[in-house]
């Protein structure tokens, strides 16, 4: 069985990122991750997609008027007694309301990101057709994840670890065409965090003949070609 076949690899990466892969299957897939950059990029893409589920929700403390309003609406024929009001305050405490809101937020995110899970649309077994690049530093550590929809006109970049950029310099992402073609600049990337780079054309037209990506440190974003060695580099692959 070829685990690197794109549809099968994407399904395995999804299960691994969700935590539903266990036992021997998980151990075998982790062994594959240690030797396959394609598998590593597939997992990172799913982790990026699911990251919004971990967003924290702050607890809310409703005002006294809220309790009184609930009492009047739910028990209009009964005077609001201190014991009844106390019971409602316990039931709908700030922690409880915060938990309810967290559940609502989680449901909204799931509906937005994975509507097929509850039958609202056909289940999509793979990520949208995309170009993805995973760039490593000189020590081989994954540092930058870049992705763009196949027919999109924007490239999303995320720094997996901070990049040291000297004062007065700019980190520029370059696309390296196959067969030794001249590299062209994609845009400036941040030293940490995430950013979205506008593309002058669709990703399909720009990256169809690109096999690798690289980041160099330049005196400005308008450099015509890399002025030095790449501090980050990695493969650019098609996921479809």
Backbone torsions as a table, in degrees:
resi	resn	phi	psi	omega
1	UNK	NA	127.0	179.8
2	UNK	-87.1	102.1	-178.3
3	UNK	-70.8	-15.9	-179.0
4	UNK	-91.7	1.4	173.2
5	UNK	-60.8	123.4	-168.9
6	UNK	-45.4	-51.4	-179.4
7	UNK	-62.6	-40.2	-179.3
8	UNK	-69.9	-41.3	179.1
9	UNK	-63.3	-40.2	-179.8
10	UNK	-64.5	-41.2	178.9
11	UNK	-65.3	-40.3	179.1
12	UNK	-66.8	-41.5	179.2
13	UNK	-63.3	-38.2	178.4
14	UNK	-63.5	-46.4	-179.4
15	UNK	-65.1	-37.1	179.2
16	UNK	-66.3	-44.4	-179.1
17	UNK	-66.2	-34.4	179.7
18	UNK	-77.3	-17.9	-178.2
19	UNK	85.5	11.7	-179.8
20	UNK	-88.6	-7.5	177.0
21	UNK	-88.7	124.4	-175.5
22	UNK	-132.7	174.4	172.4
23	UNK	60.3	-142.1	-177.1
24	UNK	-62.7	-34.9	180.0
25	UNK	-61.6	-41.1	179.8
26	UNK	-67.6	-40.3	179.4
27	UNK	-64.6	-40.4	179.2
28	UNK	-66.4	-38.9	-179.5
29	UNK	-69.8	-37.2	177.3
30	UNK	-64.8	-33.6	174.9
31	UNK	-65.8	-39.1	176.5
32	UNK	-63.4	-38.4	-179.4
33	UNK	-60.9	-33.4	-177.3
34	UNK	-71.4	-16.6	-175.4
35	UNK	-122.4	-3.3	-175.7
36	UNK	-128.0	117.2	176.9
37	UNK	-71.6	-29.8	177.7
38	UNK	-63.0	-42.5	178.0
39	UNK	-66.4	-40.2	179.4
40	UNK	-61.7	-43.0	-179.3
41	UNK	-68.2	-36.7	178.8
42	UNK	-63.7	-41.7	178.7
43	UNK	-66.3	-43.9	179.5
44	UNK	-62.3	-36.4	178.4
45	UNK	-64.6	-41.2	178.3
46	UNK	-70.2	-39.2	178.0
47	UNK	-62.6	-37.9	177.5
48	UNK	-63.6	-42.0	-177.4
49	UNK	-67.1	-34.5	-176.2
50	UNK	-92.4	-3.0	-173.9
51	UNK	-61.8	-29.0	-177.3
52	UNK	-65.7	-19.6	-179.9
53	UNK	-68.5	-18.5	-177.9
54	UNK	-92.8	4.9	-179.0
55	UNK	-63.0	131.2	-177.8
56	UNK	-73.8	151.3	176.0
57	UNK	-121.3	120.6	-178.4
58	UNK	-74.4	139.7	177.5
59	UNK	-67.5	147.5	179.6
60	UNK	-113.0	144.5	177.1
61	UNK	-116.5	101.2	-178.3
62	UNK	-63.3	153.1	178.9
63	UNK	-75.6	164.0	179.8
64	UNK	-59.5	-33.6	-179.9
65	UNK	-61.7	-29.2	179.1
66	UNK	-65.9	-45.4	179.0
67	UNK	-60.2	-44.6	-179.2
68	UNK	-63.0	-40.3	179.1
69	UNK	-64.0	-42.0	177.2
70	UNK	-62.6	-42.0	179.6
71	UNK	-60.2	-45.7	-177.5
72	UNK	-67.7	-37.7	-177.7
73	UNK	-75.5	-38.4	-177.7
74	UNK	-83.6	-29.9	-179.5
75	UNK	-130.8	65.8	-175.7
76	UNK	-64.7	-26.8	-176.6
77	UNK	-92.0	-2.0	-176.7
78	UNK	-119.8	129.9	178.3
79	UNK	-63.9	143.2	-179.3
80	UNK	-74.9	111.1	178.9
81	UNK	-93.4	157.4	179.3
82	UNK	-57.4	-37.8	-177.8
83	UNK	-67.4	-40.1	180.0
84	UNK	-67.7	-41.7	179.0
85	UNK	-62.9	-40.0	178.1
86	UNK	-62.9	-38.6	179.7
87	UNK	-62.7	-42.0	-180.0
88	UNK	-68.0	-36.4	178.4
89	UNK	-64.2	-37.5	178.2
90	UNK	-66.7	-44.1	-177.7
91	UNK	-65.7	-42.6	-176.2
92	UNK	-109.6	49.6	177.8
93	UNK	-68.3	168.6	178.8
94	UNK	-57.0	-39.1	179.5
95	UNK	-64.4	-42.6	-178.9
96	UNK	-66.0	-46.3	179.2
97	UNK	-61.6	-41.3	177.5
98	UNK	-60.4	-40.4	177.7
99	UNK	-64.1	-41.5	178.3
100	UNK	-62.6	-46.0	179.5
101	UNK	-63.2	-36.8	177.7
102	UNK	-63.2	-40.6	177.6
103	UNK	-63.8	-41.0	178.5
104	UNK	-63.5	-43.4	179.4
105	UNK	-63.2	-43.5	179.4
106	UNK	-60.7	-43.8	179.0
107	UNK	-62.0	-40.6	-179.8
108	UNK	-63.9	-41.4	180.0
109	UNK	-65.6	-42.3	179.3
110	UNK	-62.4	-43.1	178.8
111	UNK	-61.8	-37.3	-178.8
112	UNK	-74.7	-43.6	-173.9
113	UNK	-86.5	-36.1	-175.3
114	UNK	-136.9	62.7	-178.9
115	UNK	-63.2	-22.9	-179.9
116	UNK	-66.5	-20.5	-179.0
117	UNK	-61.9	-29.6	-178.7
118	UNK	-115.5	20.1	171.3
119	UNK	81.9	15.6	180.0
120	UNK	-78.4	-21.4	175.8
121	UNK	-155.6	163.4	179.1
122	UNK	-56.2	140.0	-178.8
123	UNK	-65.5	129.4	176.2
124	UNK	-94.4	116.0	-176.4
125	UNK	-84.9	-2.9	-179.2
126	UNK	-141.2	161.0	176.2
127	UNK	-70.1	158.2	176.1
128	UNK	-58.3	148.6	178.6
129	UNK	-54.7	122.4	-173.3
130	UNK	-146.0	157.8	165.6
131	UNK	-98.7	131.5	-176.5
132	UNK	-132.2	137.1	175.7
133	UNK	-128.9	135.9	175.5
134	UNK	-120.2	112.5	-175.7
135	UNK	-103.1	137.3	-179.9
136	UNK	-109.8	154.6	173.7
137	UNK	-81.2	-176.8	-176.1
138	UNK	-67.6	-18.0	176.8
139	UNK	-89.9	1.3	178.0
140	UNK	87.7	9.4	-178.6
141	UNK	-89.4	130.0	178.0
142	UNK	-57.9	129.4	-173.3
143	UNK	-127.2	-35.7	-176.0
144	UNK	-136.7	132.5	175.1
145	UNK	-113.6	125.1	179.6
146	UNK	-123.7	138.8	179.6
147	UNK	-151.9	148.9	177.4
148	UNK	-150.1	139.0	173.1
149	UNK	-58.0	148.0	-174.9
150	UNK	-53.8	-43.8	-178.5
151	UNK	-107.7	17.4	179.2
152	UNK	-82.3	168.0	179.1
153	UNK	-122.8	30.0	177.1
154	UNK	-144.5	145.1	178.5
155	UNK	-118.5	124.4	178.0
156	UNK	-95.1	128.6	177.8
157	UNK	-120.9	141.1	177.9
158	UNK	-135.0	126.7	177.3
159	UNK	-82.2	121.4	179.5
160	UNK	-83.4	-17.6	171.5
161	UNK	-153.7	152.7	-177.1
162	UNK	-60.8	146.5	176.7
163	UNK	-109.8	129.5	179.7
164	UNK	-77.1	111.6	179.4
165	UNK	-116.3	114.5	-178.9
166	UNK	-60.4	152.6	177.5
167	UNK	-59.4	133.9	-179.2
168	UNK	88.4	-3.8	179.2
169	UNK	-110.0	161.8	179.0
170	UNK	-129.0	135.7	175.7
171	UNK	-85.1	117.6	-176.2
172	UNK	-113.0	131.9	177.6
173	UNK	-90.0	130.0	-178.9
174	UNK	-117.9	144.2	172.6
175	UNK	-100.2	132.2	-175.8
176	UNK	-113.3	103.5	-178.0
177	UNK	-63.5	160.8	177.2
178	UNK	-67.5	161.3	174.1
179	UNK	58.0	33.2	172.0
180	UNK	73.8	23.2	177.0
181	UNK	-65.7	160.8	-178.1
182	UNK	-66.6	131.4	178.1
183	UNK	-67.5	150.8	175.0
184	UNK	-131.0	147.2	-176.0
185	UNK	-75.6	135.9	175.7
186	UNK	-95.1	-38.3	179.2
187	UNK	157.4	171.9	178.6
188	UNK	-81.8	139.2	-179.6
189	UNK	-113.6	152.0	-179.0
190	UNK	-75.1	160.8	176.9
191	UNK	-73.4	-25.2	175.8
192	UNK	-155.9	169.0	-179.3
193	UNK	80.1	-153.5	-176.4
194	UNK	-128.5	161.3	178.0
195	UNK	-157.8	159.0	175.6
196	UNK	-119.2	123.6	-178.7
197	UNK	-102.4	127.8	176.2
198	UNK	-73.8	135.5	179.7
199	UNK	-102.1	143.4	179.8
200	UNK	-72.2	-15.5	179.0
201	UNK	-150.8	-178.3	-179.6
202	UNK	-67.5	152.4	178.8
203	UNK	-59.7	-34.6	-179.8
204	UNK	-59.6	-45.0	-178.5
205	UNK	-72.8	-34.3	-176.7
206	UNK	-78.7	-41.5	-170.0
207	UNK	-106.7	2.7	-177.8
208	UNK	-57.0	-41.5	-178.5
209	UNK	-100.7	17.0	-177.8
210	UNK	-98.3	131.1	179.9
211	UNK	-106.7	-25.0	-177.7
212	UNK	-142.7	160.0	175.8
213	UNK	-124.4	152.9	178.2
214	UNK	-147.7	155.7	176.7
215	UNK	-123.2	128.0	175.8
216	UNK	-123.3	161.0	178.4
217	UNK	-97.1	119.1	-174.4
218	UNK	-120.9	158.2	177.5
219	UNK	-70.5	-14.9	179.3
220	UNK	-167.8	167.1	-176.7
221	UNK	-75.8	-7.3	-175.6
222	UNK	-97.2	18.2	-178.6
223	UNK	-63.3	138.2	-178.7
224	UNK	-79.6	-26.3	-180.0
225	UNK	-154.8	159.1	179.6
226	UNK	-59.1	133.6	-177.8
227	UNK	-91.9	-8.5	-179.5
228	UNK	-155.9	-167.3	179.6
229	UNK	-70.3	156.8	178.1
230	UNK	-78.3	131.9	175.4
231	UNK	-85.7	-20.9	174.3
232	UNK	-134.4	146.4	176.6
233	UNK	-158.0	156.0	179.5
234	UNK	-178.4	172.7	-178.3
235	UNK	-77.3	150.5	171.2
236	UNK	-112.9	118.6	-173.9
237	UNK	-124.4	158.4	176.9
238	UNK	-98.4	131.1	176.9
239	UNK	-109.3	83.0	170.1
240	UNK	-171.2	NA	NA
